């Protein structure tokens, strides 16, 4: 059964010109992907990679304790009953060995020539294949299912590659030939990306450098401090005020800003002329460095675990689970937020935070969470709403957007809370499989991504106006997106095995325009790690060819 999105209004707008340029081929690897259909919003998506993932930090002690608390496979989101194929030649070894978990059904294949086994978990029905039966690469060996047995909660395939005795798990990405950087740009959801240990800030940050996992050893991700912050302490996203960026003309200038291997999860400084990132020697506490986009050596900027206001005048610091705000005059004011980082309102007048009393474990009933606002110094605290899990976003100085799950069916309700009138309105009563909600500067619009709809033609990206009972307008594009200003966004069109380029979409005209040339300036974004400068004139990304930080800047 597929999920669905209500209130859909299809919009037939013009596509931008395609730049078909073949990407550099991956090194020869022995295995293929576990699906015969190509990835996409109606077929399957990459959901979680192997190893030191964001999902493993937040949920590893519940799900992955047997595997050193790291994710010991690769997850692919797919509707129930999607055909699953063998990744290589071999013979069936085990069927429904529940010592692996991976309910409701699982299967393993022994690849004798490689002395490896592949394990396929969360299959929907028990396989009729028999132990010792030969199997060829690409043959159907089962159908994807849902560990929660609903086909609406978390339908996905969990794929592992293990040693022949099953004691070690190896990174499937190093064995399966695929465009993993491209898959990451269209697939990440709750679990995507790799967590940063702030005592080893550049370790285990790429899809290919993850450790082998020994099922007889201790956890590897019990970090004193991690970045991004764990879900229960993470701030809501920041929403910029309404603004229009200057027009883009000509080709951008590309600069390489960091050494190879440095640094994931970088972010922009308010002036749009420099970036910041965590870095430092292995085994020592990381520091925040500032780096000009025009070159020069990086400089230490700060050392505290912090969130800053968009004008750099205020600083939220977490110490031993408690949050304080540092005022422009340096005064420290403790805040009572239940261990959660707040987020500044667009014009830096208020704080918003989302308090979780317990972990919100996907597939389980979410805890009752609290949505709060206050003044910058913590005064005038107000509880806006108690809701089951979900997420919250500033729209503007007077409005907050609330996303709340509906039961365990991977459906969400969007609501609008207006502070001045103390009113709560329904914006969208139900959105199935909603991902990657992004608020435009000024809060008038949001983008969402809704794959796997009941009607496959409704699967894709949507634009919504933030008004009561809004209509979701389907956009004629598919890829990773970031807002540029209040009326336009950049996106990376998903083109399998082709070089990446940047498109600009204007929501007032419905027009897409290519703003980079894949022939002249091929780019390769890894981990979907990219962002737009506050002035809308530059893009920062982590490059997948050498893992350096690079910028594209238009004049």
C-alpha positions as CSV (number, residue, x, y, z in Angstrom):
1,X,0.0,0.0,0.0
2,X,1.4,3.4,-1.0
3,X,1.2,6.6,0.9
4,X,-0.8,9.6,-0.4
5,X,-0.8,13.4,-0.3
6,X,-4.1,15.2,0.0
7,X,-5.0,18.5,-1.7
8,X,-2.7,18.1,-4.7
9,X,-2.9,20.6,-7.5
10,X,-0.7,19.6,-10.5
11,X,1.1,22.5,-12.2
12,X,2.5,21.9,-15.6
13,X,5.5,24.3,-15.8
14,X,8.5,24.4,-18.0
15,X,11.6,22.2,-17.4
16,X,15.0,23.7,-17.7
17,X,17.4,22.6,-20.5
18,X,19.1,19.3,-19.6
19,X,22.9,19.2,-19.7
20,X,23.6,15.5,-20.4
21,X,27.2,15.0,-19.5
22,X,28.4,11.5,-18.5
23,X,29.9,11.4,-15.0
24,X,33.3,9.8,-14.2
25,X,32.7,6.1,-13.9
26,X,33.1,4.5,-10.5
27,X,36.0,2.0,-9.9
28,X,35.1,-1.5,-10.7
29,X,33.1,-3.1,-7.9
30,X,31.7,-6.7,-7.8
31,X,28.1,-6.0,-7.0
32,X,25.1,-4.1,-8.4
33,X,22.1,-2.4,-6.7
34,X,19.3,-4.5,-5.2
35,X,16.6,-3.1,-7.5
36,X,16.2,-3.4,-11.3
37,X,14.3,-0.1,-11.6
38,X,16.2,3.2,-11.4
39,X,15.8,5.3,-8.3
40,X,13.2,8.0,-8.1
41,X,10.2,9.3,-6.2
42,X,8.0,6.4,-7.4
43,X,10.4,3.5,-7.2
44,X,13.1,3.6,-4.4
45,X,15.5,6.0,-2.7
46,X,18.6,5.8,-0.6
47,X,17.5,6.3,3.0
48,X,20.5,5.6,5.2
49,X,24.1,4.8,4.5
50,X,26.5,2.5,6.4
51,X,28.3,3.3,9.6
52,X,28.6,6.5,11.6
53,X,25.2,8.0,10.5
54,X,23.0,10.6,12.0
55,X,20.4,7.8,12.5
56,X,23.0,5.7,14.3
57,X,23.8,8.4,16.8
58,X,20.1,9.1,17.6
59,X,18.8,5.5,17.5
60,X,21.7,3.1,17.5
61,X,21.3,2.0,21.1
62,X,17.8,0.9,20.3
63,X,18.3,-0.7,16.9
64,X,22.0,-1.3,16.3
65,X,23.4,-2.2,19.7
66,X,24.6,-5.6,18.3
67,X,26.7,-3.8,15.7
68,X,28.7,-1.3,17.8
69,X,25.7,1.2,17.7
70,X,26.6,1.9,14.1
71,X,24.3,1.2,11.1
72,X,25.6,-2.1,9.8
73,X,23.9,-1.9,6.4
74,X,22.4,0.4,3.8
75,X,18.7,1.3,3.9
76,X,16.7,1.9,0.7
77,X,13.2,3.4,1.1
78,X,10.8,1.6,-1.2
79,X,7.0,0.9,-1.2
80,X,6.1,-2.6,0.0
81,X,6.3,-5.3,-2.6
82,X,9.0,-3.6,-4.6
83,X,11.0,-6.4,-6.3
84,X,14.4,-7.0,-4.7
85,X,17.1,-8.6,-6.8
86,X,20.4,-10.3,-6.0
87,X,23.4,-8.0,-6.0
88,X,25.7,-10.7,-7.3
89,X,26.0,-14.4,-8.3
90,X,25.9,-16.8,-5.5
91,X,23.8,-19.4,-3.7
92,X,21.0,-19.1,-1.1
93,X,22.4,-19.6,2.4
94,X,19.7,-18.8,4.9
95,X,16.0,-17.9,4.8
96,X,14.3,-16.3,7.8
97,X,17.1,-16.6,10.3
98,X,15.6,-14.4,13.0
99,X,18.8,-14.1,14.9
100,X,19.5,-11.3,12.4
101,X,16.3,-9.5,13.4
102,X,15.2,-7.8,10.2
103,X,11.5,-8.8,10.4
104,X,9.2,-9.7,9.0
105,X,11.4,-11.8,6.7
106,X,15.1,-12.0,5.5
107,X,17.4,-13.9,3.2
108,X,21.1,-14.3,2.7
109,X,23.2,-15.2,-0.3
110,X,26.7,-16.6,-0.1
111,X,29.1,-15.3,-2.8
112,X,31.6,-18.1,-2.8
113,X,34.3,-16.5,-5.1
114,X,34.4,-13.4,-2.9
115,X,33.9,-15.2,0.5
116,X,31.2,-12.7,1.3
117,X,27.5,-12.9,2.1
118,X,24.8,-10.4,1.3
119,X,21.8,-10.1,3.6
120,X,18.4,-8.7,2.6
121,X,16.1,-7.6,5.5
122,X,12.6,-6.5,6.0
123,X,11.2,-8.6,3.1
124,X,7.4,-8.6,2.9
125,X,6.9,-12.4,2.4
126,X,9.0,-15.5,3.2
127,X,11.1,-16.5,0.3
128,X,10.4,-19.8,-1.4
129,X,14.1,-20.2,-2.4
130,X,16.0,-23.0,-0.8
131,X,19.4,-23.3,0.9
132,X,22.1,-24.0,-1.7
133,X,19.9,-22.9,-4.6
134,X,22.0,-21.0,-7.2
135,X,21.1,-17.4,-7.9
136,X,22.3,-15.0,-10.5
137,X,22.9,-11.3,-10.2
138,X,19.7,-9.4,-11.1
139,X,17.3,-12.3,-10.3
140,X,14.3,-11.5,-8.0
141,X,14.9,-12.9,-4.6
142,X,12.0,-11.2,-2.7
143,X,9.9,-8.2,-2.2
144,X,10.5,-5.2,0.1
145,X,8.4,-4.9,3.3
146,X,8.1,-2.9,6.5
147,X,9.5,-3.9,9.9
148,X,6.4,-2.4,11.5
149,X,4.2,-4.8,9.4
150,X,2.0,-2.0,8.2
151,X,3.5,-1.1,4.8
152,X,2.8,2.5,5.8
153,X,5.2,3.1,8.7
154,X,8.7,2.5,7.6
155,X,8.7,0.4,4.4
156,X,12.3,-0.2,3.3
157,X,15.0,-2.7,2.4
158,X,17.9,-3.2,4.7
159,X,21.0,-4.6,2.8
160,X,24.2,-5.9,4.4
161,X,27.4,-7.3,3.2
162,X,29.1,-9.6,5.8
163,X,32.0,-11.9,6.1
164,X,31.4,-15.5,5.3
165,X,31.0,-16.3,9.0
166,X,28.6,-13.3,9.5
167,X,30.8,-11.8,12.3
168,X,31.8,-8.7,10.4
169,X,29.8,-6.2,8.4
170,X,31.4,-4.4,5.5
171,X,30.4,-1.1,3.9
172,X,28.2,-2.0,0.9
173,X,29.1,1.3,-0.8
174,X,32.6,0.0,-1.3
175,X,31.3,-3.1,-3.1
176,X,28.3,-1.9,-5.1
177,X,28.8,0.1,-8.3
178,X,26.4,3.1,-8.1
179,X,26.3,6.9,-8.1
180,X,26.3,7.2,-4.4
181,X,26.8,10.9,-4.3
182,X,23.8,11.4,-6.6
183,X,21.7,9.0,-4.6
184,X,22.5,10.9,-1.4
185,X,21.1,14.1,-2.9
186,X,17.7,12.7,-3.5
187,X,17.3,10.2,-0.7
188,X,18.3,11.6,2.7
189,X,15.5,11.9,5.3
190,X,15.7,11.3,9.0
191,X,18.9,9.3,9.0
192,X,21.0,10.8,6.3
193,X,24.6,12.1,6.6
194,X,27.4,11.3,9.0
195,X,27.7,12.5,12.5
196,X,30.8,14.5,13.6
197,X,32.6,13.5,16.8
198,X,34.0,16.8,18.1
199,X,37.1,15.0,19.4
200,X,37.7,13.5,15.9
201,X,36.0,16.0,13.7
202,X,37.1,14.6,10.3
203,X,36.8,10.8,11.0
204,X,34.2,8.7,9.4
205,X,32.6,11.6,7.5
206,X,32.3,10.2,4.0
207,X,30.4,7.3,2.5
208,X,33.5,5.3,1.7
209,X,35.7,5.7,4.9
210,X,33.4,4.0,7.4
211,X,34.8,1.4,9.8
212,X,34.1,-2.3,9.5
213,X,31.6,-3.4,12.2
214,X,32.5,-6.3,14.5
215,X,29.4,-7.8,16.1
216,X,31.5,-8.8,19.1
217,X,32.9,-5.4,20.0
218,X,31.9,-2.3,22.0
219,X,30.0,0.8,20.7
220,X,31.9,3.2,18.6
221,X,29.7,6.3,18.7
222,X,29.4,7.2,22.4
223,X,30.7,10.8,21.7
224,X,31.1,13.4,24.4
225,X,29.9,16.0,21.9
226,X,28.5,15.5,18.4
227,X,27.6,17.7,15.5
228,X,24.9,18.2,14.3
229,X,23.3,18.1,17.8
230,X,21.2,15.0,18.6
231,X,17.6,15.3,17.6
232,X,16.4,16.0,21.2
233,X,18.7,19.0,21.6
234,X,18.8,20.3,18.0
235,X,17.3,23.7,17.2
236,X,14.5,24.3,14.7
237,X,15.9,25.5,11.3
238,X,16.5,29.2,10.9
239,X,14.1,31.2,8.6
240,X,15.6,34.3,7.0
241,X,13.4,37.5,6.7
242,X,11.9,38.4,3.3
243,X,14.4,39.5,0.8
244,X,15.2,39.5,-2.9
245,X,18.7,38.5,-4.1
246,X,20.5,40.4,-6.8
247,X,20.1,39.0,-10.3
248,X,22.6,36.3,-11.4
249,X,24.6,37.1,-14.5
250,X,27.5,35.2,-16.1
251,X,29.3,32.2,-14.9
252,X,30.2,31.7,-11.2
253,X,33.8,31.7,-9.9
254,X,34.8,28.5,-8.2
255,X,37.2,28.5,-5.2
256,X,38.6,25.7,-3.1
257,X,38.7,26.7,0.5
258,X,40.0,23.7,2.5
259,X,42.4,20.9,2.5
260,X,41.2,17.4,1.3
261,X,39.2,15.7,4.0
262,X,38.0,19.0,5.6
263,X,35.3,19.7,6.5
264,X,31.8,18.4,6.5
265,X,28.8,20.3,7.9
266,X,30.3,23.8,7.2
267,X,28.0,26.8,7.3
268,X,27.9,30.4,6.2
269,X,28.8,33.5,8.3
270,X,26.3,36.3,8.2
271,X,28.4,38.5,5.9
272,X,28.3,35.9,3.1
273,X,32.1,36.5,2.7
274,X,33.3,33.7,5.0
275,X,32.3,30.3,6.1
276,X,32.7,28.4,9.4
277,X,33.4,24.8,10.3
278,X,34.5,22.5,13.1
279,X,38.1,21.3,12.7
280,X,41.2,20.4,14.8
281,X,43.7,17.7,15.4
282,X,42.5,14.1,15.9
283,X,41.9,13.3,19.5
284,X,41.6,17.0,20.7
285,X,38.5,19.1,21.1
286,X,37.5,20.7,17.8
287,X,37.3,24.4,17.4
288,X,35.2,26.6,15.1
289,X,37.3,28.0,12.3
290,X,36.4,31.0,10.0
291,X,37.6,31.0,6.4
292,X,37.2,33.8,3.9
293,X,35.7,32.7,0.5
294,X,38.4,34.9,-1.1
295,X,41.3,32.7,0.3
296,X,43.8,33.0,3.1
297,X,44.4,30.9,6.1
298,X,41.5,29.8,8.4
299,X,41.4,31.4,11.8
300,X,40.0,30.1,15.1
301,X,36.7,31.7,15.7
302,X,35.3,30.1,18.8
303,X,35.5,27.0,20.9
304,X,32.1,26.6,22.6
305,X,29.2,24.3,21.5
306,X,26.9,27.0,20.1
307,X,24.3,28.4,17.8
308,X,24.6,32.0,16.7
309,X,22.0,34.6,15.6
310,X,22.0,35.6,12.0
311,X,23.6,38.9,12.9
312,X,26.3,37.3,15.1
313,X,25.3,39.4,18.1
314,X,23.8,36.7,20.2
315,X,25.2,33.3,21.0
316,X,23.4,30.2,22.4
317,X,25.8,27.9,24.2
318,X,25.1,24.4,25.6
319,X,27.2,23.2,28.6
320,X,26.4,19.9,30.3
321,X,22.9,19.8,28.7
322,X,22.0,23.4,29.8
323,X,21.6,26.3,27.5
324,X,22.5,29.9,28.1
325,X,22.3,33.0,25.8
326,X,25.2,35.4,25.6
327,X,24.1,39.0,25.0
328,X,25.9,41.5,22.8
329,X,27.5,43.0,26.0
330,X,28.8,39.5,27.0
331,X,26.3,38.9,29.7
332,X,25.3,35.3,30.1
333,X,21.6,34.5,30.8
334,X,20.6,30.9,31.6
335,X,17.6,29.6,29.7
336,X,15.1,26.9,30.7
337,X,14.6,24.9,27.6
338,X,14.7,21.3,28.8
339,X,18.1,20.7,27.2
340,X,17.0,21.9,23.7
341,X,18.7,24.5,21.6
342,X,16.3,27.3,20.7
343,X,16.2,29.1,17.3
344,X,16.1,32.8,16.8
345,X,13.1,34.3,15.0
346,X,13.8,35.8,11.5
347,X,14.3,39.3,12.9
348,X,16.0,38.0,16.1
349,X,13.2,39.2,18.4
350,X,12.2,35.8,20.0
351,X,13.3,32.2,20.6
352,X,11.5,29.0,19.6
353,X,12.3,25.6,20.8
354,X,10.8,22.0,20.7
355,X,11.2,20.0,23.9
356,X,11.3,16.2,23.7
357,X,10.9,14.4,27.1
358,X,12.0,11.2,25.4
359,X,13.5,9.9,22.2
360,X,11.1,9.9,19.2
361,X,11.9,6.5,17.8
362,X,10.6,6.1,14.2
363,X,8.0,3.3,14.1
364,X,7.0,3.9,17.7
365,X,4.3,6.1,19.2
366,X,5.9,9.6,19.4
367,X,6.3,11.2,22.9
368,X,4.2,14.2,23.8
369,X,6.5,17.1,23.0
370,X,6.2,20.8,23.9
371,X,6.6,23.8,21.5
372,X,7.7,27.0,23.4
373,X,8.5,30.6,22.6
374,X,10.1,33.3,24.7
375,X,11.9,36.6,24.5
376,X,15.6,36.5,23.8
377,X,16.4,36.6,27.6
378,X,13.9,33.8,28.3
379,X,11.2,36.1,29.5
380,X,7.6,35.9,28.5
381,X,7.7,32.1,28.1
382,X,4.7,30.6,26.4
383,X,3.7,27.1,25.6
384,X,2.3,27.2,22.1
385,X,1.3,23.5,21.7
386,X,1.7,20.0,23.0
387,X,2.0,17.6,20.1
388,X,3.1,14.0,19.3
389,X,6.7,14.4,18.1
390,X,7.0,16.2,14.8
391,X,8.9,19.4,14.0
392,X,8.5,23.2,14.2
393,X,9.6,26.2,12.1
394,X,9.6,29.9,12.3
395,X,7.6,31.5,9.3
396,X,7.9,35.1,10.4
397,X,7.9,37.1,13.6
398,X,4.3,36.3,14.3
399,X,3.8,32.7,12.9
400,X,5.1,29.3,13.6
401,X,4.6,26.2,11.3
402,X,4.0,22.9,13.1
403,X,4.4,19.5,11.5
404,X,2.8,16.6,13.5
405,X,2.7,12.9,12.6
406,X,-0.6,11.2,12.2
407,X,-0.5,7.8,13.9
408,X,2.2,5.5,12.6
409,X,1.4,5.7,8.9
410,X,4.1,8.2,7.9
411,X,1.5,10.9,7.4
412,X,1.8,14.5,8.7
413,X,-0.5,17.4,9.4
414,X,0.8,20.9,8.9
415,X,-0.6,23.7,11.1
416,X,-0.1,27.4,11.5
417,X,0.1,29.1,14.9
418,X,-0.3,32.9,15.0
419,X,1.2,34.4,18.1
420,X,-0.6,37.7,18.1
421,X,-4.1,36.1,17.9
422,X,-3.3,32.9,19.7
423,X,-5.0,30.9,16.9
424,X,-4.1,27.5,15.4
425,X,-5.2,26.8,11.8
426,X,-4.8,23.7,9.6
427,X,-2.6,24.4,6.7
428,X,-2.5,20.9,5.1
429,X,-4.6,18.2,6.8
430,X,-2.6,15.3,5.6
431,X,0.7,14.8,3.7
432,X,2.0,11.3,3.1
433,X,5.7,10.5,3.3
434,X,6.6,14.2,3.5
435,X,10.3,14.9,3.5
436,X,12.7,17.8,3.4
437,X,10.4,20.6,4.4
438,X,12.1,24.0,3.7
439,X,10.7,27.4,4.5
440,X,11.3,30.3,2.1
441,X,12.8,33.5,3.5
442,X,9.9,35.5,4.8
443,X,7.8,32.3,5.4
444,X,5.3,32.8,2.6
445,X,6.1,29.5,0.9
446,X,7.5,26.1,1.8
447,X,8.9,23.3,-0.3
448,X,8.3,19.6,0.5
449,X,9.2,16.4,-1.2
450,X,6.6,13.6,-1.3
451,X,7.6,10.3,-2.9
452,X,5.7,7.0,-3.1
453,X,2.2,8.4,-3.4
454,X,-0.8,6.1,-4.0
455,X,-1.1,7.6,-7.5
456,X,2.5,7.5,-8.7
457,X,2.0,10.6,-10.9
458,X,1.6,12.6,-7.7
459,X,5.0,11.7,-6.4
460,X,7.5,14.5,-6.4
461,X,8.3,18.0,-5.2
462,X,5.6,20.5,-4.1
463,X,5.3,24.2,-3.4
464,X,2.8,25.3,-0.7
465,X,1.7,28.8,0.3
466,X,1.5,29.1,4.1
467,X,-2.2,29.8,4.4
468,X,-5.0,27.8,5.9
469,X,-6.2,24.9,3.7
470,X,-3.5,25.5,1.2
471,X,-3.2,23.6,-2.1
472,X,0.0,21.7,-2.8
473,X,1.4,22.6,-6.3
474,X,3.5,19.9,-7.9
475,X,6.7,21.2,-9.5
476,X,8.1,19.7,-12.7
477,X,11.5,19.0,-11.3
478,X,13.3,16.4,-9.2
479,X,16.5,16.9,-7.1
480,X,18.0,18.5,-4.1
481,X,16.9,22.1,-3.3
482,X,17.8,25.1,-1.2
483,X,16.0,28.5,-1.1
484,X,18.0,31.4,-2.6
485,X,15.6,34.2,-1.6
486,X,11.9,34.7,-1.0
487,X,10.9,33.8,-4.6
488,X,13.5,31.4,-6.0
489,X,15.5,28.4,-5.1
490,X,18.6,26.5,-6.4
491,X,18.3,22.8,-7.1
492,X,20.6,20.0,-8.3
493,X,18.6,18.0,-10.8
494,X,19.0,14.3,-10.3
495,X,20.6,12.8,-13.5
496,X,22.0,9.3,-12.8
497,X,25.6,8.9,-13.7
498,X,25.9,12.4,-15.1
499,X,27.8,15.4,-13.9
500,X,26.0,17.7,-11.5
501,X,25.0,21.3,-12.4
502,X,23.0,24.0,-10.6
503,X,19.5,25.2,-11.7
504,X,17.6,28.2,-10.5
505,X,13.8,28.0,-10.2
506,X,11.7,31.2,-10.1
507,X,8.4,30.5,-8.4
508,X,6.8,33.7,-9.8
509,X,7.3,32.6,-13.4
510,X,7.6,28.9,-13.1
511,X,10.9,29.0,-15.1
512,X,14.1,26.9,-14.5
513,X,17.4,28.3,-15.6
514,X,20.8,26.6,-15.7
515,X,23.3,28.8,-13.8
516,X,26.3,26.5,-14.1
517,X,27.6,24.6,-17.1
518,X,28.4,20.9,-16.5
519,X,31.0,20.9,-19.3
520,X,32.9,23.9,-18.0
521,X,32.3,23.6,-14.2
522,X,31.4,20.0,-13.3
523,X,30.6,19.8,-9.6
524,X,30.2,16.8,-7.3
525,X,28.3,17.3,-4.1
526,X,28.8,14.6,-1.5
527,X,26.5,13.8,1.4
528,X,24.0,16.3,0.0
529,X,26.2,18.8,1.9
530,X,25.6,22.2,0.3
531,X,24.1,25.6,1.3
532,X,23.3,29.0,-0.1
533,X,24.9,32.2,1.3
534,X,22.7,34.7,3.2
535,X,22.9,37.1,0.2
536,X,21.9,34.4,-2.3
537,X,25.0,35.0,-4.4
538,X,27.2,32.0,-3.5
539,X,26.9,28.2,-2.9
540,X,29.1,26.3,-0.5
541,X,29.5,22.6,-1.0
542,X,31.6,19.6,0.1
543,X,33.1,18.1,-3.0
544,X,32.9,14.4,-3.5
545,X,36.1,14.1,-5.7
546,X,38.6,15.2,-3.0
547,X,36.4,16.1,0.0
548,X,37.4,19.8,-0.1
549,X,35.1,22.7,0.7
550,X,34.3,24.7,-2.4
551,X,32.3,27.8,-3.3
552,X,30.5,29.0,-6.5
553,X,30.1,32.8,-6.4
554,X,28.1,34.9,-8.9
555,X,28.8,38.6,-9.3
